[in-house]
Amino acid sequence: MKINNNITLLIFILGLGIVSSFDTLTADQEDKAVNKAITNFYVALNEMFKGNIEPMKEAWSHADDVTYLPPTGGIKSGWKEVLSEWQAQADQKLGGTVEPSDIKISINGNIATTVNFEKGSNVDSDGNPVEISIRATNTFRKERGKWKMIGHHTDLLPFLQKQGSH
């Protein structure tokens, strides 16, 4: 009887391994999926500069635990606050483009972190072009099979800082 129980347990464990392997992507596939999420975020960022917030909504998780430390200063926590900040920036229609460079990716289970530079240009409130070269940290979480942004942190940009936003 004990041998049958051990065999049953072994078959059950092997079965779990086989079933779970169908949900797990290879490391290369996960790396490609995270790279796609990074691309989606930076496409969304550049669309936001034109005033279009919709791609940013798609790039982000809508969970209560998301965070954003924007170039304007302060800390935004929860999807409602994060979305409000992105909308405020979209309303400014900063123009220009910003691209990531020197991206370093770390993936651990359902969490991926990237560090990189954001380089490009925007326009200040007087319409003058402003060169951008700042550091950024991005955190993604795999939700329902898709990598979604759950945290974005950049250096401050003085031309965007708001009075008392820290």
C-alpha positions as a printed NumPy array, in Angstrom:
array([[  0.   ,   0.   ,   0.   ],
       [  2.867,   2.385,   0.85 ],
       [  4.51 ,   1.73 ,  -2.55 ],
       [  1.249,   2.578,  -4.351],
       [  0.959,   5.838,  -2.386],
       [  4.555,   6.761,  -3.274],
       [  3.97 ,   5.974,  -6.946],
       [  0.749,   7.999,  -6.93 ],
       [  2.572,  10.92 ,  -5.303],
       [  5.406,  10.696,  -7.858],
       [  2.954,  10.663, -10.777],
       [  1.12 ,  13.643,  -9.283],
       [  4.358,  15.644,  -8.881],
       [  5.486,  14.805, -12.425],
       [  2.059,  15.775, -13.726],
       [  2.303,  19.165, -11.982],
       [  5.677,  19.724, -13.58 ],
       [  4.357,  18.946, -17.044],
       [  1.278,  21.151, -16.639],
       [  3.259,  24.068, -15.184],
       [  5.786,  23.869, -18.026],
       [  3.027,  24.831, -20.464],
       [  2.606,  28.193, -18.66 ],
       [  6.302,  28.937, -18.392],
       [  8.129,  30.626, -21.232],
       [ 11.791,  29.982, -21.849],
       [ 14.227,  32.616, -20.578],
       [ 14.696,  33.86 , -24.146],
       [ 10.922,  34.153, -24.665],
       [ 10.528,  36.04 , -21.376],
       [ 13.365,  38.385, -22.349],
       [ 11.62 ,  39.099, -25.665],
       [  8.285,  39.644, -23.891],
       [  9.867,  42.108, -21.443],
       [ 11.605,  43.902, -24.325],
       [  8.203,  44.215, -26.003],
       [  6.777,  45.74 , -22.799],
       [  9.675,  48.217, -22.712],
       [  9.038,  49.156, -26.351],
       [  5.305,  49.538, -25.662],
       [  6.024,  51.84 , -22.724],
       [  8.342,  54.133, -24.695],
       [  5.918,  54.248, -27.647],
       [  3.233,  55.2  , -25.101],
       [  5.527,  57.845, -23.571],
       [  6.096,  59.48 , -26.952],
       [  2.377,  59.362, -27.728],
       [  1.728,  61.002, -24.357],
       [  4.018,  63.88 , -25.419],
       [  1.508,  64.492, -28.261],
       [ -1.418,  64.471, -25.82 ],
       [ -2.537,  60.863, -26.485],
       [ -2.868,  59.028, -23.15 ],
       [ -4.497,  55.807, -24.45 ],
       [ -1.28 ,  53.792, -25.126],
       [ -0.042,  54.691, -21.623],
       [ -3.216,  53.202, -20.149],
       [ -2.478,  49.985, -22.047],
       [  1.188,  49.821, -20.954],
       [  0.41 ,  50.076, -17.22 ],
       [ -1.123,  47.738, -14.692],
       [ -4.25 ,  49.301, -13.211],
       [ -3.558,  47.884,  -9.739],
       [ -3.543,  49.795,  -6.465],
       [  0.14 ,  49.022,  -5.842],
       [  1.608,  50.79 ,  -8.913],
       [  3.988,  53.697,  -8.29 ],
       [  5.407,  56.577, -10.302],
       [  8.159,  59.006,  -9.369],
       [  7.786,  61.479, -12.243],
       [ 10.286,  64.031, -13.562],
       [  7.995,  66.692, -12.071],
       [  8.785,  65.513,  -8.535],
       [  6.727,  63.791,  -5.879],
       [  5.49 ,  60.228,  -5.597],
       [  2.291,  58.92 ,  -7.151],
       [  0.837,  55.71 ,  -5.751],
       [ -2.067,  53.636,  -7.033],
       [ -3.445,  53.577, -10.556],
       [ -5.771,  56.55 , -10.024],
       [ -2.908,  58.868,  -8.955],
       [ -0.511,  57.51 , -11.583],
       [ -3.057,  57.964, -14.371],
       [ -3.841,  61.487, -13.158],
       [ -0.14 ,  62.42 , -13.383],
       [  0.2  ,  60.963, -16.872],
       [ -2.94 ,  62.835, -17.944],
       [ -1.543,  66.11 , -16.557],
       [  1.658,  65.574, -18.547],
       [ -0.302,  64.653, -21.69 ],
       [ -2.288,  67.877, -21.35 ],
       [  0.991,  69.826, -21.565],
       [  1.714,  68.348, -25.025],
       [  5.463,  68.53 , -24.47 ],
       [  6.233,  67.335, -27.982],
       [  9.537,  65.787, -28.916],
       [ 10.614,  62.206, -28.441],
       [ 12.489,  60.27 , -25.806],
       [ 14.094,  56.892, -26.391],
       [ 15.647,  54.407, -23.959],
       [ 19.335,  53.566, -24.222],
       [ 21.758,  51.267, -22.394],
       [ 18.898,  49.084, -21.12 ],
       [ 19.787,  46.543, -18.422],
       [ 17.087,  43.932, -17.696],
       [ 16.652,  41.664, -14.7  ],
       [ 13.828,  39.103, -14.693],
       [ 12.897,  37.132, -11.603],
       [  9.686,  35.151, -11.887],
       [  6.777,  37.483, -12.608],
       [  8.765,  40.677, -11.895],
       [ 11.166,  42.388, -14.293],
       [ 13.228,  45.477, -13.561],
       [ 15.028,  47.635, -16.072],
       [ 17.442,  50.501, -15.66 ],
       [ 18.314,  52.728, -18.586],
       [ 18.832,  56.251, -19.818],
       [ 16.051,  58.245, -21.441],
       [ 17.453,  60.522, -24.145],
       [ 15.768,  62.922, -26.526],
       [ 14.045,  66.277, -26.354],
       [ 10.851,  67.964, -25.221],
       [  9.585,  71.541, -25.3  ],
       [  9.357,  73.764, -22.21 ],
       [  6.36 ,  75.982, -21.369],
       [  7.872,  78.817, -23.453],
       [  8.148,  76.586, -26.53 ],
       [ 11.924,  76.185, -26.331],
       [ 13.449,  72.773, -27.112],
       [ 14.989,  71.087, -24.083],
       [ 17.443,  68.199, -24.412],
       [ 16.62 ,  65.239, -22.163],
       [ 19.179,  62.824, -20.736],
       [ 17.996,  61.233, -17.503],
       [ 18.143,  57.895, -15.736],
       [ 15.081,  55.686, -15.342],
       [ 14.096,  52.564, -13.454],
       [ 11.108,  50.567, -14.69 ],
       [  9.394,  47.683, -12.952],
       [  7.062,  45.313, -14.767],
       [  4.839,  42.527, -13.49 ],
       [  3.446,  39.686, -15.542],
       [ -0.34 ,  39.905, -15.282],
       [ -2.553,  37.442, -17.121],
       [  0.349,  36.55 , -19.405],
       [  1.32 ,  40.147, -20.282],
       [  4.099,  42.285, -18.822],
       [  2.637,  45.523, -17.42 ],
       [  4.43 ,  48.523, -15.938],
       [  3.99 ,  48.744, -12.164],
       [  6.681,  51.302, -11.391],
       [  8.5  ,  54.07 , -13.222],
       [ 11.096,  56.348, -11.625],
       [ 13.066,  59.07 , -13.371],
       [ 15.462,  61.818, -12.447],
       [ 13.877,  65.218, -11.913],
       [ 13.605,  67.638, -14.821],
       [ 13.744,  71.203, -13.477],
       [ 11.634,  72.638, -16.326],
       [  8.797,  70.284, -15.318],
       [  8.984,  70.463, -11.535],
       [  5.907,  71.753,  -9.789],
       [  6.017,  74.005,  -6.775],
       [  5.644,  71.907,  -3.608],
       [  5.326,  68.542,  -5.361],
       [  7.938,  66.737,  -3.206]])
